[in-house]
Each structure stands twice: as structure tokens, then as C-alpha cells.
Amino acid sequence: MTTQANFIGGRWMPSNGGSQLDVTDPTTENVIGSVASSTDADVHAAVGAALDAFTTWSTTSIATRTEFLERIVASLKDRSDTLARLISREVGSPLSFSKSTQVGLPIKVTKSVAASIADAMRDEPIGPSLVVREPAGVAGAITPWNYPLHQAMAKVAAALGAGCTVVLKPSSIAPLSTMVLGEIFEEVDLPAGVVNIVTGAGRVVGEAIASHPDVDVVSVTGSPAVGQRVMELAAPTAKKVTLELGGKSATIVLDDADMEELIPGCVAGCFRNAGQNCSALSRLLVPRPWLSRVEEIAAETGRSFIVGDPFDPATQMGPLVSAAQREQVRGYIDLGVEEGALVLCGGTDAPDGLDQGYFIRPTVFSSVEPDMRIAQEEIFGPVLCLLPYETEDDAITIANNSQFGLAGAVWSADAERAERVARKMRTGRVVINGGAFNTAAPFGGYRQSGIGREFGRYGLEEYLEVKTLQR
């Protein structure tokens, strides 16, 4: 898939830039497409189109906005197989995971937003006053490569539901599935300019969006460094900023849990999407008396994890997204060894028979101290740290010993005990005893994991302004 055009004002418009960005299949290392390396002028045109469209779109009824979101859901479903295969090629996710999560999740999120609009925008009487909620304006959406379609629709659906118009910039590493969204917006007859898509480098296109005076709110999913830069650029115009910036999330397995049953799933969960998850549960906290047995289970799980071609039905983990990402993960594995941690399985070598492609072995570390860099910094790869604890309070202290606070998990045979521990974890979401992911509930983090929330009513509120009518 190759395009040198951006989707602006309801049309595919050639970029003002004269160069392109190639997209590489991380399994084969072959170029599979390219997109435009756009300029400030392209962003200015997209913001202008969004600003023009805002006047009308912001006054549409909730029913109309709901209908458009439902049309988008239907089109995503119709294209689900094609999109899943495309994402497996540009990201490296196993095809089964691409179908269920990379495509399935944005469908669920969009449906959830459509069901939440009326509640989010309900007028609220407070004494003689009436509090009303209005669209914030033009929204800038800057998305990452690990869940390209999901992150795009999480932002776009909420913005559209709130009555905002959008300028969307996908990651330059995995932009192809987002470009298909432009075709979907055409297909469902979304009014011109309501959503605009501009491709290019973050330091050019992303920064132009974040600093543009006519962008009223900007939502970013990325690294802490990206979030800090966006905040700097947004500050002069005091625009609203929503940031989801990653994490170093912990699972606490309490001493009344079933170790033999739970540990394999806890270990495998860290390797989902090759560990390239902002909410990856990459620290596994277990009672110290259990450590030897947990090491055995974790090593066995890691060694038996099937790494390979995303299109092979047996594959559980594909490649990392790029050569640069693989080198980053290898660097952290080397660092862990230097810090004195013990490699139970994995390492920096490619899996047997996978010399082509950005593959790496699932890695489990033990003998990890809470203040080691591998236990503090987001690795963004299939690397799990085992940390023993002495008491329940000790486990909570270790879990909270982080600059991040995006996700967490607790396992216990006692549901009330698990909830008590979960309430003490300084993080935006805690999974209790394997609770299912809920796309209507808020998602976001504490501290350097970001500002604001996504999904459902709480996600819609990020794109709304609150006005008081004093009667």
C-alpha cells in the first residue's frame, strides 16, 4: 500500500513535501508500502479544514453523531480481515491477535463511545445554574505504532462523539491501517473536514499539530519524552492535553492464590504483542518462599512460547516492530545482566531459525532488585522481571516504587483482600483476579503515565468544555 496523499477536507490531497516514508514488514524486513513525509503546510491545511467543518459538526445532534459512529463500526467489521492482515504485516502481531484485539478492540471502543454520548453530554442543574457541556473544538490526535488502529479510533471516536473535528497523525512506523480509515470515512459519507489524516515524522507533523493555535485539544499516546514535548508546545496556547505515556506495571500474586494455575498466564501475558504494550504487566511480584518454584514455571513458560511468522496459526509472538526497537530491548537485556539480574530464559539472540526479521526470545529475569533500571524503566519488549516480597505491605511498596502508574493486577483467593490491595496501588487501572477488559471504563495513568482518560464517558469528557448558565 503506497500513498503520497493526505486525507484533508474529505479528499486525498498530495503532500507539500517531496519525500516519502517507507513502511517495513518486521517479519521479512521488506518494504511493504510508503506514505508522504508531510510538512507544516499540510498540517495547516488539515487544521483549516477541521476548523471549517467544526461550525456545522459541533451542532449536529447526538443521534446524528451516534449514527456516523455506527456506520464506522459496520465498515470496520466489513474490512476486519483485510485490516488484521495489514496490521500483522506492519506491526508483526500474530494474525489471531490482530483479528481479536488489533481490530476487535477499536470496534468495541467505537461502539462504547456511541453508547456513552448522551450520558457524557447531559445537562446538569446545580441550584439556579445549569451546567452544559460543549465540544472543545479542533482536536489533534497523535497515535503510536503498537496498536495503530485501536489508538486512532479511541481518539477519533471520542472526539467525533463529543462534536469535535480531528487532525490525526499516525505513527510513521505503522501508518498503513490508519490510511484505510480515510477510505472508511469516505465510505460512510462523513462530512468533509470532520476527520483529516496527515502522515509524517513526529518532529514535524506532530509538533505542528501540538503547537497550532487553532487546535484546541491534543491527545497523544507515546513515550514520556514525547508527552513532555507536546506539553511544552501546547503551553503557549493553553490547549487541553491528554497524554497516555506508558508504564512499568506490576502484578501482585498474594500468598493465598493458586501459584501453579496462575503463574504461566502471568508470564505469557507479559509477552502479548511481543511485550509492546503500554500497560504490559512486566513486573511479577510473588511471595519470597515461592520464588524457586515460580522461577521454574516462568522459565518453562518462556522457553515454550512459540515465536515465529505472524501468519502461522501456531505462533504466539511475532517480531518486534523495527530493528531500532529490537536493539533497544537487547540493550536492556544486556543492562539487566550488568546489573546482576539472572536470565532464566531468553536473551539477546534471535530464536532458532529466525535470523531474518526483528525477532527476539521472550526473556525472564530473576534476582531483580526493585531499584534496578530493568525494574524501573519501560523496556517495551518481551522482558519480565520477577521480584520476591516479604509481606503484603512490602508488595504494595514495591509495586508503587515507580515513576509510572498505568496498570496493575492482583491475584488472591479472597476477592475482598484483592480489592483492598488494588485500592492501595497507585495506578490508573488494576485487574483483579483476571477481570475482563472493559471499553466503557476509563483508561489512563498516574504520574508519568500521563494525564486524562480514554474510553467511554470519561474519554468523551476530554473533548468537552464545561459551561455554566447562571439563571
Steps between C-alpha positions, in 0.01 A plus 500: 500500500655827388357849513658841474177673595343615824130486575403865538160660465342175384748457212834332443742790451866467396741602772702819475804295593705339229608187682346183634527271803535130431313245711687176573356157574681400823473131411664517158684834531354592160336832417124448468386855436568866547326819606569868457756676716278801554575858598371782718300620200313168484414528868382859451271388217362216712435727799330750271271228365421381852428854616263559209318174569471564874231766463255248358618176662494646852128575463397157373268301721615216723292269283687611187842454657397162637384393155834591342690306764277199437572528127873502576458189716320322217774592252774388740323166533473465123873564463611314812684219324684738267590732785621215721731370227630849434576563868674163530722608213582848625523423876578127513211395725385138459200497267269356766594788733455754219148369437392483865677806639664722240168519309252363751585750771448820294162364390402451864637840602312681224174324595559592863552866415180505296312365801656758736435829319162580653624436853819703453318801359203505737418844645546525875293737717682634807265722697402793275782417256502264205830333411526408132771323307616611157753375243849631575583580137762358264675196647849386412556124533852357495514121513769228548595194300427216744119517463465726197130452421385472860678814617374695200138404557519545878579866436298559182182334629505700824570827319223441244256394770571821690442710188864584430678483167836326471848518353652153537869413469585128500840361588740509207604141586150351459273747316338274242198381698424861596495599134226241449297704748499781244334264255248404767417864575435549128289186487272606787460853356652673801475873423811651343757623748355326805799262510827578322806273485854631453800266491859582581768524765402588852756778525332671203133401476444417866665819620306708249173356630592548867604862450231611255294787646175369348533157661304511827582161647776252423504132595824304483601143569876459511811516714549734798744704292236546228241597760731758657573651160130521414427674829772756424357567155141518627579735788512832308139455386387330825331222307363194673742207497426131549802273533539124525872442543568142595578312816690241698205314638507242776306181572472413868432132563390465862592200712151346492487485119545182295859537383507198271191616315573874478871544433507365140230749399672788680824425315335452160300821546821702511594367156172597330565709186871430558479697823432818305216610726488819702310310769718186487519329840878476484570466875379182669498521881479170690545390863867428566439135605349439156790646302683178407186332368387817320840518332453147369150570368599833346804356325299208365227735376749731330694220333183336368352823363473466121669787314466521123316614192189699595301313236581156643201395717737347756687827561449665838744787450621671184797733451561836658383785281840625380874447514529803730246352742684168502828675579334688785371178652835327453665792675274458802568127515875570500442767765311254720793260489740785584279595795529147638162357403475135401371402155270202547413472131536705184782744441614716211538230235238447231284189544625195311421518128393866513808688386289716265254736660513695825447199725617461858458233766250551783719579800443452873727652764527398863728632776355841417521782753214755498732792421677336205443681172341191346243517782447875467515587130254405228673247275210459256590147407447140619701535822359401840654576839429269797511676836445324834332672795478431872156632603188640339608855589843428355337392170299822484812707568693326221210535257472873573876553473474636146490826311208347308147401598300371206387149584532219751355168606425311820429130549353358818257228607332768711327756275468755782870473579587543134288814477658640816845459346383638165375817669850559640671472162583842352391425147214584266364148448536180702382161376365292788514123458506526121210743459408556135601816315211748498498752214239713678720551807770771511858419403795722589776544751652667802830689510710462182247264347306804390211739541132436430305189405379315192193282428131543570359806672832594658672497162230723353547753780854571382350656187236708678495844659278569800283813498282639779177675411424723800124541509 
